[in-house]
Structure formats: C-alpha cells, structure tokens
Amino acid sequence: MKLSVLTLCSLFLLTAPIVVNALELGTKAIQALNLQDQRAEDDKQPPTKPRATQNRTISKEVATQLAQQRYPGRILKVHSEQRTYKIRVMQTDGRVVNVVVDGQSGQVKREK
C-alpha cells in the first residue's frame, strides 16, 4: 500500500492535535496523582501551627474584614502580633486610623 506524501502530511496534520491533547491529559493525570500522593503524606503528618498564630483563632483576612467593617477605607498595612492584628486603614476622607483586632474574640478597637 503506497501513500502519497500529501496523504501522509494530511494524516499527520489531522492526528497531531489528538496526540498533543493526549500528552497534555497524561501530564495532567500525572500531576494529579502526585498531588494526591503529597496530600496523603500531609495527612500522615501531625498538623503544626506556627508559634505566632497559636493564640489567634481568626485569620489575617478575617481581621482585615472586621477592621474595614468598623472603619471603612483602604488597608495600608497589616501587622500580626502574638494575640492581635494591628491594621492601618486610610479612610475615604484621607485620615489614617490604626486599628487593633483581637485575634481570639475579633473585637475591634481604635488605637490611640
């Protein structure tokens, strides 16, 4: 059976995308399996908390949201300490307010 060069080129052009897609799917499947293996390894290890966050039950993101609810404006800086978050907010009128959010209770206070 003889195939012309034109037929071979056409066949290649038709099947090349299928081969490329199969290779991409294979790569994604391998990455997913590696991720599952990593998660299984992570599940075996006891969870550890960094020392600085052991005294806080709310995250930095939640503390930021709480500060913005009480003092609307643009967040300039967030600093986390042992039990608190210190957040600097620039309000819409241009004033800068320093806010302290308790890391356990979520209580928001303005720093004087």
N, CA, C and O of each residue as an XYZ file, in Angstrom:
448
protein
N       0.849     -1.175      0.000
C       0.000      0.000      0.000
C       0.894      1.237      0.000
O       1.691      1.438      0.916
N       0.758      2.034     -1.000
C       1.550      3.237     -1.126
C       0.687      4.444     -0.791
O      -0.430      4.600     -1.283
N       1.262      5.310      0.086
C       0.561      6.536      0.419
C       1.358      7.705     -0.135
O       2.585      7.740     -0.041
N       0.666      8.629     -0.695
C       1.362      9.778     -1.248
C       1.835     10.692     -0.119
O       1.348     10.612      1.009
N       2.761     11.535     -0.433
C       3.295     12.485      0.535
C       2.175     13.399      1.029
O       2.117     13.745      2.209
N       1.321     13.771      0.148
C       0.205     14.640      0.512
C      -0.729     13.944      1.512
O      -1.202     14.560      2.467
N      -0.979     12.671      1.282
C      -1.836     11.901      2.191
C      -1.171     11.774      3.551
O      -1.838     11.915      4.575
N       0.139     11.509      3.584
C       0.865     11.397      4.847
C       0.862     12.713      5.615
O       0.672     12.726      6.831
N       1.074     13.818      4.905
C       1.052     15.124      5.558
C      -0.330     15.430      6.112
O      -0.460     15.945      7.223
N      -1.359     15.115      5.340
C      -2.729     15.348      5.806
C      -3.031     14.506      7.037
O      -3.643     14.979      7.994
N      -2.592     13.255      6.998
C      -2.812     12.359      8.135
C      -2.089     12.870      9.376
O      -2.628     12.823     10.481
N      -0.870     13.358      9.185
C      -0.112     13.910     10.306
C      -0.804     15.139     10.883
O      -0.943     15.267     12.100
N      -1.237     16.043     10.007
C      -1.890     17.264     10.476
C      -3.202     16.971     11.199
O      -3.586     17.708     12.107
N      -3.887     15.908     10.805
C      -5.141     15.552     11.461
C      -4.911     14.881     12.815
O      -5.690     15.078     13.748
N      -3.854     14.098     12.920
C      -3.642     13.347     14.155
C      -2.747     14.067     15.155
O      -2.755     13.713     16.333
N      -1.988     15.051     14.734
C      -1.070     15.748     15.642
C      -1.808     16.387     16.822
O      -1.358     16.238     17.958
N      -2.918     17.091     16.599
C      -3.608     17.677     17.758
C      -4.123     16.625     18.737
O      -4.148     16.857     19.946
N      -4.525     15.488     18.223
C      -5.003     14.412     19.096
C      -3.861     13.904     19.965
O      -4.045     13.661     21.158
N      -2.694     13.745     19.375
C      -1.527     13.275     20.121
C      -1.127     14.307     21.177
O      -0.830     13.951     22.317
N      -1.121     15.571     20.799
C      -0.758     16.633     21.732
C      -1.749     16.667     22.898
O      -1.342     16.788     24.053
N      -3.046     16.561     22.599
C      -4.048     16.552     23.660
C      -3.866     15.350     24.579
O      -4.018     15.472     25.794
N      -3.546     14.205     24.016
C      -3.334     13.009     24.830
C      -2.125     13.198     25.744
O      -2.159     12.797     26.907
N      -1.060     13.806     25.225
C       0.119     14.071     26.046
C      -0.202     15.053     27.167
O       0.242     14.870     28.300
N      -0.972     16.097     26.855
C      -1.353     17.064     27.885
C      -2.214     16.405     28.961
O      -2.024     16.651     30.153
N      -3.165     15.565     28.536
C      -4.011     14.869     29.504
C      -3.185     13.930     30.375
O      -3.426     13.815     31.576
N      -2.207     13.258     29.763
C      -1.341     12.371     30.525
C      -0.525     13.137     31.553
O      -0.356     12.685     32.685
N      -0.025     14.289     31.155
C       0.744     15.131     32.075
C      -0.131     15.602     33.228
O       0.298     15.578     34.381
N      -1.355     16.030     32.926
C      -2.271     16.481     33.975
C      -2.629     15.338     34.921
O      -2.755     15.544     36.128
N      -2.791     14.142     34.377
C      -3.115     12.987     35.218
C      -1.958     12.667     36.158
O      -2.175     12.339     37.325
N      -0.739     12.761     35.654
C       0.436     12.510     36.496
C       0.537     13.572     37.582
O       0.842     13.252     38.731
N       0.285     14.836     37.234
C       0.322     15.908     38.226
C      -0.744     15.686     39.299
O      -0.491     15.913     40.483
N      -1.925     15.247     38.892
C      -3.000     14.988     39.864
C      -2.612     13.848     40.799
O      -2.874     13.915     42.000
N      -1.993     12.807     40.260
C      -1.558     11.691     41.107
C      -0.477     12.142     42.084
O      -0.488     11.749     43.251
N       0.447     12.959     41.614
C       1.493     13.476     42.502
C       0.891     14.328     43.612
O       1.332     14.269     44.760
N      -0.123     15.122     43.260
C      -0.790     15.956     44.258
C      -1.508     15.080     45.295
O      -1.476     15.373     46.490
N      -2.153     14.010     44.828
C      -2.815     13.088     45.760
C      -1.794     12.437     46.680
O      -2.045     12.293     47.877
N      -0.654     12.044     46.142
C       0.400     11.448     46.973
C       0.881     12.438     48.016
O       1.090     12.074     49.173
N       1.059     13.698     47.609
C       1.517     14.729     48.540
C       0.489     14.951     49.635
O       0.848     15.092     50.803
N      -0.798     14.983     49.268
C      -1.853     15.181     50.272
C      -1.890     14.006     51.242
O      -2.103     14.193     52.440
N      -1.682     12.796     50.726
C      -1.663     11.626     51.605
C      -0.503     11.713     52.586
O      -0.648     11.347     53.752
N       0.643     12.193     52.125
C       1.791     12.378     53.010
C       1.495     13.443     54.056
O       1.849     13.295     55.226
N       0.836     14.530     53.620
C       0.495     15.606     54.551
C      -0.481     15.121     55.615
O      -0.408     15.542     56.769
N      -1.401     14.231     55.223
C      -2.382     13.705     56.176
C      -1.722     12.842     57.240
O      -2.220     12.751     58.362
N      -0.617     12.215     56.901
C       0.076     11.344     57.848
C       0.808     12.141     58.919
O       0.989     11.667     60.040
N       1.230     13.357     58.567
C       1.999     14.162     59.497
C       1.062     14.959     60.397
O       0.039     15.464     59.935
N       1.404     15.075     61.669
C       0.539     15.849     62.561
C       0.570     17.323     62.168
O       1.619     17.858     61.810
N      -0.585     17.968     62.240
C      -0.610     19.384     61.870
C       0.165     20.223     62.870
O       0.093     20.008     64.080
N       0.896     21.169     62.343
C       1.660     22.063     63.211
C       1.220     23.482     62.940
O       0.951     23.855     61.798
N       1.149     24.262     63.984
C       0.821     25.674     63.851
C       2.074     26.481     64.139
O       2.832     26.146     65.050
N       2.296     27.525     63.383
C       3.398     28.402     63.738
C       3.136     29.003     65.119
O       1.988     29.249     65.489
N       4.179     29.229     65.854
C       4.050     29.695     67.228
C       3.289     31.010     67.343
O       2.562     31.233     68.311
N       3.458     31.875     66.355
C       2.825     33.188     66.430
C       1.306     33.107     66.308
O       0.613     33.997     66.801
N       0.771     32.076     65.671
C      -0.674     32.004     65.478
C      -1.365     31.108     66.490
O      -2.581     30.938     66.405
N      -0.657     30.534     67.432
C      -1.284     29.639     68.387
C      -2.288     30.357     69.275
O      -3.241     29.733     69.742
N      -2.105     31.629     69.518
C      -3.003     32.377     70.383
C      -4.092     33.105     69.603
O      -4.839     33.891     70.187
N      -4.200     32.864     68.306
C      -5.206     33.529     67.486
C      -6.122     32.485     66.863
O      -5.672     31.432     66.411
N      -7.422     32.798     66.848
C      -8.373     31.889     66.226
C      -8.929     32.447     64.928
O      -9.543     31.709     64.158
N      -8.728     33.730     64.669
C      -9.197     34.298     63.404
C      -7.994     34.593     62.512
O      -6.894     34.865     62.993
N      -8.226     34.532     61.222
C      -7.137     34.735     60.263
C      -6.899     36.219     60.016
O      -7.687     37.072     60.425
N      -5.805     36.498     59.345
C      -5.458     37.871     58.995
C      -6.524     38.469     58.076
O      -6.857     39.648     58.191
N      -7.057     37.653     57.165
C      -8.074     38.127     56.235
C      -9.354     38.525     56.975
O      -9.955     39.558     56.683
N      -9.763     37.689     57.940
C     -10.969     37.984     58.712
C     -10.757     39.240     59.557
O     -11.648     40.084     59.651
N      -9.594     39.363     60.162
C      -9.286     40.555     60.958
C      -9.340     41.803     60.088
O      -9.837     42.842     60.522
N      -8.840     41.709     58.879
C      -8.868     42.835     57.948
C     -10.305     43.206     57.601
O     -10.651     44.386     57.554
N     -11.144     42.197     57.358
C     -12.550     42.455     57.043
C     -13.259     43.124     58.223
O     -14.040     44.057     58.036
N     -12.987     42.647     59.427
C     -13.603     43.236     60.623
C     -13.195     44.704     60.778
O     -14.024     45.555     61.101
N     -11.924     44.987     60.547
C     -11.439     46.367     60.646
C     -12.104     47.247     59.597
O     -12.476     48.382     59.894
N     -12.261     46.743     58.375
C     -12.883     47.537     57.311
C     -14.364     47.751     57.556
O     -14.907     48.783     57.163
N     -15.027     46.806     58.192
C     -16.441     47.000     58.509
C     -16.610     48.156     59.495
O     -17.516     48.977     59.353
N     -15.748     48.209     60.473
C     -15.849     49.244     61.516
C     -15.278     50.581     61.043
O     -15.817     51.641     61.363
N     -14.192     50.528     60.285
C     -13.529     51.734     59.774
C     -13.328     51.578     58.269
O     -12.254     51.167     57.831
N     -14.353     51.903     57.468
C     -14.254     51.719     56.010
C     -13.093     52.528     55.425
O     -12.831     53.660     55.830
N     -12.422     51.922     54.482
C     -11.313     52.596     53.815
C     -10.364     51.588     53.206
O     -10.666     50.400     53.100
N      -9.211     52.092     52.808
C      -8.184     51.274     52.156
C      -7.194     50.769     53.196
O      -6.680     51.544     54.003
N      -6.930     49.465     53.174
C      -5.964     48.870     54.098
C      -4.561     49.236     53.631
O      -4.181     48.962     52.493
N      -3.805     49.851     54.515
C      -2.434     50.238     54.180
C      -1.421     49.204     54.655
O      -0.433     48.920     53.978
N      -1.692     48.639     55.851
C      -0.718     47.712     56.426
C      -1.414     46.815     57.443
O      -2.316     47.243     58.162
N      -0.971     45.556     57.484
C      -1.460     44.614     58.490
C      -0.246     44.002     59.168
O       0.635     43.446     58.511
N      -0.210     44.110     60.491
C       0.901     43.555     61.262
C       0.326     42.603     62.295
O      -0.565     42.974     63.059
N       0.828     41.380     62.321
C       0.318     40.419     63.294
C       1.283     40.311     64.467
O       2.502     40.271     64.303
N       0.696     40.267     65.646
C       1.465     40.096     66.875
C       0.993     38.825     67.559
O       0.244     38.045     66.970
N       1.420     38.609     68.791
C       1.117     37.375     69.498
C      -0.380     37.063     69.526
O      -0.794     35.974     69.130
N      -1.194     38.020     69.997
C      -2.635     37.788     70.126
C      -3.472     38.721     69.277
O      -4.688     38.546     69.201
N      -2.870     39.697     68.641
C      -3.630     40.729     67.943
C      -3.105     40.969     66.532
O      -2.023     40.524     66.148
N      -3.930     41.695     65.785
C      -3.529     42.218     64.481
C      -3.601     43.734     64.575
O      -4.596     44.279     65.050
N      -2.569     44.409     64.133
C      -2.592     45.861     64.047
C      -2.754     46.212     62.577
O      -1.960     45.813     61.726
N      -3.801     46.966     62.309
C      -4.165     47.272     60.927
C      -4.244     48.779     60.747
O      -4.880     49.480     61.535
N      -3.594     49.264     59.707
C      -3.620     50.693     59.389
C      -4.576     50.883     58.207
O      -4.414     50.274     57.150
N      -5.587     51.753     58.420
C      -6.624     51.983     57.417
C      -6.634     53.462     57.043
O      -6.628     54.326     57.920
N      -6.650     53.756     55.734
C      -6.837     55.130     55.281
C      -8.303     55.273     54.904
O      -8.780     54.642     53.961
N      -9.009     56.107     55.652
C     -10.429     56.283     55.418
C     -10.677     57.140     54.192
O      -9.758     57.768     53.666
N     -11.931     57.164     53.736
C     -12.257     57.872     52.497
C     -11.994     59.370     52.583
O     -11.791     60.021     51.558
N     -11.994     59.931     53.809
C     -11.709     61.361     53.952
C     -10.214     61.654     54.066
O      -9.825     62.806     54.260
N      -9.359     60.609     53.946
C      -7.916     60.794     53.960
C      -7.258     60.574     55.313
O      -6.032     60.516     55.403
N      -8.067     60.450     56.375
C      -7.482     60.212     57.699
C      -6.982     58.771     57.793
O      -7.592     57.850     57.251
N      -5.859     58.596     58.492
C      -5.292     57.272     58.711
C      -5.626     56.846     60.138
O      -5.365     57.580     61.091
N      -6.199     55.662     60.272
C      -6.631     55.136     61.566
C      -5.858     53.854     61.838
O      -5.757     52.989     60.968
N      -5.312     53.731     63.045
C      -4.670     52.495     63.476
C      -5.686     51.692     64.276
O      -6.242     52.183     65.259
N      -5.923     50.466     63.852
C      -6.942     49.618     64.446
C      -6.277     48.370     65.013
O      -5.356     47.821     64.409
N      -6.746     47.926     66.176
C      -6.261     46.687     66.784
C      -7.425     45.703     66.807
O      -8.500     46.012     67.322
N      -7.201     44.509     66.240
C      -8.213     43.457     66.236
C      -7.700     42.316     67.094
O      -6.614     41.789     66.853
N      -8.484     41.932     68.102
C      -8.124     40.812     68.968
C      -8.191     39.529     68.149
O      -9.190     39.268     67.479
N      -7.135     38.734     68.200
C      -7.035     37.526     67.392
C      -7.935     36.395     67.841
O      -8.158     35.454     67.080
N      -8.461     36.459     69.057
C      -9.354     35.407     69.543
C     -10.814     35.826     69.456
O     -11.646     35.082     68.938
N     -11.126     37.006     69.957
C     -12.531     37.425     70.019
C     -12.985     38.177     68.771
O     -14.179     38.223     68.476
N     -12.044     38.765     68.039
C     -12.405     39.565     66.879
C     -12.822     40.981     67.243
O     -13.301     41.722     66.384
N     -12.647     41.367     68.497
C     -13.007     42.701     68.944
C     -12.120     43.738     68.264
O     -10.901     43.586     68.196
N     -12.759     44.800     67.761
C     -12.055     45.844     67.018
C     -11.991     47.097     67.878
O     -13.008     47.575     68.380
N     -10.781     47.621     68.040
C     -10.583     48.857     68.797
C      -9.703     49.786     67.983
O      -8.846     49.355     67.212
N      -9.943     51.082     68.180
C      -9.078     52.083     67.548
C      -7.918     52.345     68.463
O      -8.105     52.596     69.653
N      -6.716     52.290     67.925
C      -5.518     52.551     68.713
C      -5.348     54.047     68.841
O      -5.465     54.774     67.854
N      -5.077     54.508     70.026
C      -4.931     55.950     70.287
C      -3.513     56.389     70.042
O      -3.194     57.567     70.208
